[in-house]
Amino acid sequence: MARTKINLSTQVEDQLSPSNLAQDASNRLVTDAEKSGWSAKAETTTSTPSTDGLMSAADKSKLNGIEASANNYSHPATHSLDIITETTTKKILTDTERSKLSGIEANANDYSHPVSHPSTMITEDTSHRFVTDTEKSIWNDKAETDVATGAADGLMSASDKDKLDGIEASANNYSHPADHPATMITEDASHRFVSDTEKSTWNDKLDKAGGTVTGDLTVSGNLDVNGTTTSIDTVNLEIEDNVVLLNSNQTGTPPTTLRSGIEVERGDADNVKIQYNELTDKWEITEDGTTFHDIAKEDDARFLTSAQKTAATRDATGSQNGLMTATQASKLNGIEASANNYSLPTASGSTKGGVKVGSSLNISSEVLDVPSSTTSQKGVIKYPQTETFSGDGMTTDFVLTNTPGDYLAVYLGGLRQTPTDDYTVSNKTISFLTAPLSGQKIVVDYIEV
């Protein structure tokens, strides 16, 4: 029996070629392109804002209610890519590059797979399995994994999902106009239009930050000026208040270094000032801006006392020193220089004397007795009298003990008063035009009628 020599390796290899394999409904060969296509397909998991996936029915319903080209307008946190400057480490990815990158497995290398393999030599594992026609049919019905673009359908990307979640249901493609006519704006209490005339009027008003008022200004209420310096450049300054308060913000015990008063600017000359010295508790004044003198008060030791004032201003008499009256001066003028104190002898029937006794004179014990003068009788001048009173701030009339004659001198606080201008006299009553102050001393020197 003749034997035929067979090359088993060649025959077996020929028998294992894909064209010689018997396929059925549960065992099918698949192409590399089919595997690549199925591997690139998406799972049926619904997309979320952070993961790509199939669009849910709720998202599809929401998307159907959105106008084409609708945007979720708010000022973007970022800007369009066309204004982004790329760097060596940060590049912009195109849709093509993104699609290509999505189709590459993790850790893929530049490996060229053989054109074909016999299915029997393929070792399946958990990641590599043959598929059936039914599975292929199911997978063929699945959606592609390409992300949808404006020109092509595809899966919803995570960024699109996030964008979609930020759009209200039934949102439309509304673009806010660049401007509005004023007539379509509804005014309210906090939002009002103003006219050019109103703006012009307001622009002419004095700014609260400061400015200059060129006309008269009348302030009906109180005026509070808060600043460092207040300058008044006027010809006349009229103040209705009779008391000007200095140091109005002073509280507690004033420091002894404090000086408060009024200073007069004198140009090139030394300024003068009147001020209150907290160290000495006295008013003081300067005429050269450096040396200050205390302002004397009524009880100052440098002034005459009331008694001294009275003594210094009353007329001299035979029993007290005083001022010389006009009558006395006239009499003195009639005395010759170097005249002596000559005493004439008492006149008698046999001796001539220096005094002629008249009907109104009387000689008793060799003494000439002269009566006091009256309005109807000549005689010696009466002795001046002094009466004192004290003011109470209300009383204007003061009554003397006797009726004054031609000589009357009235002193108020040591100062002689002027008749008619300061007081009037009626019989024994002296009436001041203004009531003397409480405690103010009144001195009246007079010679009774």
Phi, psi and omega per residue, in radians:
M1 nan 2.186 -3.110
A2 -1.322 2.437 3.124
R3 -1.849 2.519 3.115
T4 -1.867 2.191 3.134
K5 -1.398 2.196 -3.067
I6 -2.064 2.335 3.022
N7 -1.490 1.691 -3.037
L8 -1.101 -0.682 -3.079
S9 -1.085 -0.656 -3.134
T10 -1.242 -0.752 -3.105
Q11 -1.166 -0.751 -3.124
V12 -1.117 -0.702 3.137
E13 -1.106 -0.671 3.124
D14 -1.180 -0.669 -3.130
Q15 -1.178 -0.488 -3.098
L16 -1.537 0.023 3.121
S17 -1.154 2.589 -3.088
P18 -0.925 -0.572 -3.091
S19 -1.223 -0.353 -3.133
N20 -1.699 -0.045 -3.142
L21 -1.407 2.421 3.113
A22 -1.565 2.069 -3.133
Q23 -1.780 2.670 3.031
D24 -2.433 -2.999 -3.048
A25 -1.113 -0.445 -3.106
S26 -1.768 -0.154 -3.107
N27 -2.356 1.916 -3.119
R28 -2.300 2.496 2.978
L29 -1.413 2.503 3.102
V30 -2.136 2.670 -3.119
T31 -1.494 2.821 3.061
D32 -1.056 -0.655 -3.126
A33 -1.134 -0.694 3.121
E34 -1.136 -0.767 3.138
K35 -1.094 -0.751 3.135
S36 -1.098 -0.703 3.137
G37 -1.145 -0.757 -3.117
W38 -1.207 -0.665 3.132
S39 -1.115 -0.511 -3.114
A40 -1.495 -0.126 -3.129
K41 -1.294 2.796 -3.115
A42 -1.534 2.719 3.015
E43 -1.316 2.991 -3.107
T44 -1.524 0.066 3.124
T45 -1.131 2.362 -3.135
T46 -1.198 2.422 -3.122
S47 -1.158 2.651 3.053
T48 -2.220 3.020 3.128
P49 -1.059 -0.308 -3.107
S50 -1.991 -0.117 -3.069
T51 -2.393 2.338 3.060
D52 -1.146 2.691 3.110
G53 3.067 -3.027 3.114
L54 -1.252 2.631 3.093
M55 -1.341 2.308 3.127
S56 -1.356 2.832 3.104
A57 -1.075 -0.641 -3.139
A58 -1.144 -0.733 3.116
D59 -1.164 -0.663 3.121
K60 -1.124 -0.723 3.106
S61 -1.111 -0.720 3.130
K62 -1.145 -0.725 -3.125
L63 -1.148 -0.625 3.125
N64 -1.112 -0.467 -3.129
G65 -1.477 0.011 -3.108
I66 -1.776 2.288 3.103
E67 -1.109 2.688 3.061
A68 -1.082 2.450 3.135
S69 1.161 0.272 3.118
A70 -1.139 2.555 3.087
N71 -2.230 2.700 3.069
N72 -1.689 1.338 -2.923
Y73 -1.264 2.204 2.874
S74 -2.759 2.776 -3.073
H75 -1.056 2.151 -3.027
P76 -1.148 2.534 3.043
A77 -1.304 -0.420 3.099
T78 -2.216 -3.069 -3.087
H79 -2.223 2.933 -3.113
S80 -1.090 2.712 -3.048
L81 -1.138 -0.435 -3.056
D82 -1.206 -0.206 3.089
I83 -1.858 0.091 -3.132
I84 -1.510 2.313 3.085
T85 -1.646 2.068 -3.121
E86 -1.277 2.689 3.064
T87 -2.144 3.130 -3.125
T88 -1.189 -0.394 -3.095
T89 -1.893 -0.136 -3.118
K90 -2.325 2.006 -3.105
K91 -2.165 2.682 3.086
I92 -1.479 2.328 -3.082
L93 -1.703 2.212 3.115
T94 -1.410 2.899 3.094
D95 -1.046 -0.679 -3.126
T96 -1.132 -0.770 3.130
E97 -1.161 -0.687 3.115
R98 -1.077 -0.773 -3.137
S99 -1.104 -0.721 -3.137
K100 -1.131 -0.758 -3.123
L101 -1.135 -0.611 3.135
S102 -1.164 -0.465 -3.098
G103 -1.524 -0.014 -3.098
I104 -1.737 2.252 3.119
E105 -1.232 2.724 3.071
A106 -1.089 2.425 3.124
N107 1.134 0.331 3.139
A108 -1.145 2.558 3.079
N109 -2.078 -3.118 -3.082
D110 -1.566 1.077 -3.089
Y111 -1.713 2.355 3.109
S112 -1.737 1.965 -3.114
H113 -1.301 2.524 3.096
P114 -1.023 2.741 -3.116
V115 -1.070 -0.649 -3.121
S116 -2.722 2.841 3.061
H117 -2.435 2.591 2.972
P118 -1.286 2.456 -3.073
S119 -1.117 -0.498 -3.096
T120 -1.230 -0.358 -3.121
M121 -1.580 -0.014 -3.117
I122 -1.522 2.175 3.084
T123 -1.650 1.990 -3.136
E124 -1.349 2.683 3.010
D125 -2.580 -2.974 -3.051
T126 -1.116 -0.367 -3.125
S127 -1.841 -0.109 -3.080
H128 -2.427 1.890 -3.083
R129 -2.330 2.559 2.938
F130 -1.237 2.694 -3.136
V131 -2.117 2.764 3.133
T132 -1.650 2.954 3.075
D133 -1.072 -0.643 3.135
T134 -1.094 -0.778 3.124
E135 -1.101 -0.702 3.131
K136 -1.098 -0.716 3.140
S137 -1.091 -0.736 3.127
I138 -1.105 -0.802 -3.088
W139 -1.195 -0.607 3.108
N140 -1.095 -0.472 -3.140
D141 -1.424 -0.109 -3.124
K142 -1.347 2.839 -3.135
A143 -1.359 2.702 3.064
E144 -1.264 2.829 -3.136
T145 -1.637 -0.022 3.103
D146 -1.087 2.350 3.104
V147 -1.242 2.342 -3.124
A148 -1.058 2.483 3.077
T149 -2.159 -3.135 3.114
G150 -1.184 -0.294 -3.098
A151 -1.959 -0.203 -3.066
A152 -2.465 2.485 3.067
D153 -1.209 2.751 3.104
G154 3.088 -3.053 3.119
L155 -1.259 2.688 3.085
M156 -1.402 2.226 3.111
S157 -1.352 2.830 3.099
A158 -1.043 -0.666 -3.140
S159 -1.162 -0.680 3.095
D160 -1.161 -0.656 3.119
K161 -1.111 -0.764 3.116
D162 -1.097 -0.701 3.114
K163 -1.122 -0.734 -3.129
L164 -1.135 -0.666 3.120
D165 -1.126 -0.439 -3.137
G166 -1.470 -0.005 -3.127
I167 -1.791 2.247 3.110
E168 -1.136 2.611 3.063
A169 -1.068 2.474 3.138
S170 1.163 0.324 3.081
A171 -1.139 2.551 3.123
N172 -1.943 3.063 -3.098
N173 -1.536 1.180 -3.057
Y174 -1.626 2.265 3.040
S175 -2.006 2.103 -3.132
H176 -1.164 2.263 -3.121
P177 -1.117 2.730 -3.141
A178 -1.177 -0.483 3.123
D179 -2.650 2.966 3.129
H180 -2.314 2.610 2.957
P181 -1.277 2.494 -3.095
A182 -1.036 -0.477 -3.065
T183 -1.173 -0.336 -3.102
M184 -1.605 -0.012 3.139
I185 -1.530 2.276 3.089
T186 -1.604 2.061 -3.141
E187 -1.407 2.714 3.009
D188 -2.517 -3.029 -3.027
A189 -1.088 -0.450 -3.106
S190 -1.802 -0.081 -3.096
H191 -2.410 1.841 -3.114
R192 -2.262 2.497 2.989
F193 -1.346 2.658 3.018
V194 -2.173 2.667 -3.136
S195 -1.579 2.889 3.081
D196 -1.075 -0.613 3.126
T197 -1.115 -0.780 3.115
E198 -1.091 -0.737 3.125
K199 -1.086 -0.741 3.132
S200 -1.091 -0.736 3.132
T201 -1.098 -0.787 -3.133
W202 -1.169 -0.641 3.127
N203 -1.133 -0.475 3.124
D204 -1.415 -0.173 -3.126
K205 -1.336 2.793 3.141
L206 -1.225 2.198 3.127
D207 -1.224 2.450 -3.136
K208 -1.126 -0.315 3.117
A209 -1.377 -0.182 3.109
G210 2.326 2.952 -3.142
G211 2.801 -2.925 -3.099
T212 -2.159 2.260 3.045
V213 -1.680 2.046 -3.047
T214 -1.546 -0.312 -3.139
G215 -1.878 -2.981 3.098
D216 -1.200 2.585 3.136
L217 -2.344 2.147 3.105
T218 -2.032 2.176 3.116
V219 -1.874 1.987 -3.087
S220 -1.320 -0.586 -3.129
G221 -1.689 -2.887 3.111
N222 -1.238 2.601 3.124
L223 -2.079 1.974 3.102
D224 -1.827 2.152 3.128
V225 -1.955 1.995 3.141
N226 -1.867 1.942 -3.132
G227 -3.062 -2.994 -3.118
T228 -1.636 -0.716 -3.069
T229 -2.339 2.333 3.040
T230 -2.039 1.990 -3.114
S231 -1.890 2.303 3.125
I232 -2.089 1.969 -3.107
D233 -1.892 1.433 -3.132
T234 -2.322 2.832 3.091
V235 -1.339 -0.795 -3.127
N236 -2.162 2.337 3.074
L237 -2.006 1.999 -3.123
E238 -1.946 2.189 -3.133
I239 -2.140 2.099 -3.099
E240 -1.240 -0.600 -3.106
D241 -1.165 2.378 -3.122
N242 -1.533 -0.008 3.094
V243 -2.305 2.159 3.084
V244 -1.774 2.102 -3.076
L245 -1.604 2.118 3.049
L246 -1.778 2.726 3.113
N247 0.971 0.808 -3.070
S248 -1.137 -0.343 3.140
N249 -1.650 0.143 3.135
Q250 -1.300 2.260 3.077
T251 -2.268 2.794 3.106
G252 1.171 -2.869 -3.137
T253 -1.297 2.154 -3.116
P254 -1.184 2.517 3.117
P255 -1.188 2.617 -3.109
T256 -1.202 -0.255 3.120
T257 -1.475 -0.086 -3.057
L258 -1.315 2.314 3.039
R259 -2.233 2.185 -3.079
S260 -2.211 2.292 3.138
G261 3.133 -2.701 -3.085
I262 -2.203 2.268 -3.135
E263 -2.016 2.490 -3.128
V264 -1.948 2.108 3.086
E265 -1.328 2.207 -3.086
R266 -2.127 0.460 3.068
G267 1.149 -2.188 -3.125
D268 -1.259 -0.370 3.123
A269 -1.411 2.835 3.128
D270 -1.126 2.395 3.064
N271 -1.194 2.640 3.062
V272 -1.990 2.756 -3.007
K273 -2.699 2.565 2.940
I274 -2.139 2.247 -3.016
Q275 -2.596 2.824 3.072
Y276 -1.787 2.208 -3.086
N277 -1.693 1.959 -3.116
E278 -1.212 -0.367 -3.141
L279 -1.269 -0.741 -3.109
T280 -1.741 -0.134 -3.072
D281 0.971 0.765 3.132
K282 -2.447 2.656 2.980
W283 -1.363 2.484 3.121
E284 -2.479 2.824 -3.035
I285 -2.425 2.591 3.075
T286 -2.301 2.528 3.102
E287 -1.968 -0.067 3.117
D288 -2.228 0.081 3.117
G289 1.408 -0.050 -3.095
T290 -2.173 -0.935 -3.076
T291 -1.589 2.184 -3.109
F292 -1.907 2.496 3.097
H293 -2.137 2.446 3.093
D294 -1.140 2.489 3.044
I295 -1.500 2.122 -3.051
A296 -1.246 2.523 3.059
K297 -1.789 3.055 -3.059
E298 -1.028 -0.610 -3.093
D299 -1.652 0.291 -3.132
D300 -1.138 2.454 -3.103
A301 -1.104 -0.341 -3.141
R302 -1.331 -0.237 3.117
F303 -1.603 2.750 3.022
L304 -1.234 2.561 3.031
T305 -1.273 2.962 3.124
S306 -1.045 -0.697 3.120
A307 -1.136 -0.710 3.126
Q308 -1.157 -0.689 3.103
K309 -1.088 -0.727 -3.135
T310 -1.117 -0.779 -3.122
A311 -1.162 -0.622 -3.075
A312 -1.310 -0.344 -3.047
T313 -1.959 -0.141 -3.131
R314 -1.495 2.796 -3.123
D315 -1.321 2.567 3.081
A316 -1.235 2.534 3.064
T317 -2.296 -3.107 3.126
G318 -1.189 -0.312 -3.087
S319 -1.981 -0.059 -3.127
Q320 -2.650 2.655 3.089
N321 -1.279 2.776 3.117
G322 3.050 -3.015 3.125
L323 -1.305 2.585 3.094
M324 -1.426 2.263 3.118
T325 -1.392 2.930 3.097
A326 -1.089 -0.647 3.127
T327 -1.128 -0.752 3.141
Q328 -1.163 -0.681 3.116
A329 -1.128 -0.710 3.113
S330 -1.095 -0.702 3.113
K331 -1.134 -0.733 -3.131
L332 -1.132 -0.630 3.126
N333 -1.099 -0.417 -3.132
G334 -1.474 -0.021 3.134
I335 -1.684 2.279 -3.138
E336 -1.210 2.666 3.053
A337 -1.063 2.518 3.123
S338 1.166 0.309 3.098
A339 -1.148 2.536 -3.123
N340 -1.890 3.060 -3.099
N341 -1.547 1.215 -3.072
Y342 -1.424 2.297 3.103
S343 -1.854 2.112 3.090
L344 -1.341 2.549 3.069
P345 -1.204 2.720 3.110
T346 -1.198 2.250 -3.113
A347 -1.202 2.475 3.078
S348 -2.480 -3.051 -3.127
G349 -1.176 -0.392 -3.109
S350 -1.943 -0.243 -3.082
T351 -2.192 2.297 3.081
K352 -1.411 2.415 3.129
G353 -2.077 3.103 -3.093
G354 -1.556 -0.097 -3.082
V355 -2.148 2.277 3.068
K356 -1.737 2.087 -3.093
V357 -1.422 2.194 3.117
G358 -1.756 -2.914 -3.094
S359 -1.228 -0.415 -3.092
S360 -1.665 -0.048 -3.104
L361 -1.766 2.746 -3.131
N362 -2.472 2.313 3.090
I363 -1.885 2.125 -3.137
S364 -2.294 2.172 -3.104
S365 0.941 0.730 3.109
E366 1.139 0.388 3.082
V367 -2.065 2.271 3.125
L368 -1.380 2.112 -3.134
D369 -1.802 2.054 -3.138
V370 -1.898 2.172 3.140
P371 -1.250 2.832 3.070
S372 -1.184 2.560 -3.127
S373 -1.317 2.564 3.039
T374 -2.324 -3.117 3.140
T375 -1.184 -0.369 -3.114
S376 -1.991 0.030 -3.056
Q377 -2.501 2.287 3.084
K378 -1.310 2.634 3.118
G379 3.128 -2.835 3.133
V380 -1.393 2.741 3.114
I381 -1.273 2.414 -3.115
K382 -1.256 2.708 3.139
Y383 -1.170 2.252 3.113
P384 -1.110 2.578 3.119
Q385 -2.036 2.600 3.113
T386 -2.182 2.210 3.063
E387 -2.190 2.518 -3.126
T388 -2.132 2.592 3.092
F389 -2.383 2.978 3.089
S390 -2.282 2.269 -3.138
G391 -1.269 2.719 3.077
D392 -2.205 0.167 3.115
G393 1.478 -0.166 -3.116
M394 -2.202 -0.649 -3.049
T395 -1.319 2.334 3.098
T396 -1.946 -0.413 -3.076
D397 -1.812 2.313 3.107
F398 -2.282 2.269 -3.013
V399 -1.800 2.217 3.108
L400 -1.427 2.859 3.113
T401 -1.246 -0.710 -3.129
N402 -2.124 2.876 3.117
T403 -1.436 2.176 -3.124
P404 -1.269 2.634 3.090
G405 -1.683 -2.417 -3.077
D406 -1.264 -0.489 -3.121
Y407 -1.681 2.138 3.127
L408 -2.646 2.224 3.085
A409 -2.254 2.174 -3.108
V410 -2.013 2.242 -3.140
Y411 -2.087 2.328 3.118
L412 -2.154 1.964 -3.102
G413 1.088 0.520 3.106
G414 1.568 -0.120 -3.128
L415 -1.851 2.284 -3.126
R416 -1.225 2.371 -3.097
Q417 -1.662 2.701 -3.100
T418 -1.760 2.214 3.099
P419 -0.992 2.614 -3.135
T420 1.261 -0.895 -3.131
D421 -1.258 -0.644 -3.073
D422 -1.941 -0.540 -3.086
Y423 -2.733 2.890 3.023
T424 -2.266 2.810 -3.112
V425 -2.197 2.302 3.054
S426 -2.380 1.903 -3.068
N427 0.991 -2.021 -3.102
K428 -1.650 -0.064 -3.003
T429 -1.719 2.235 3.014
I430 -1.801 2.156 -3.084
S431 -2.004 2.031 3.082
F432 -1.408 2.507 3.092
L433 -1.217 -0.531 3.085
T434 -2.220 2.285 -3.090
A435 -1.022 2.242 3.062
P436 -1.028 2.602 -3.113
L437 -1.172 2.769 3.129
S438 -1.063 2.206 3.131
G439 1.488 -0.100 -3.119
Q440 -1.286 2.271 -3.045
K441 -1.435 2.381 3.128
I442 -2.071 2.168 3.119
V443 -2.080 2.255 3.137
V444 -2.148 2.050 3.008
D445 -1.810 2.297 -3.132
Y446 -2.778 2.849 3.011
I447 -2.024 2.155 -3.064
E448 -1.183 2.783 -3.134
V449 -1.038 nan nan
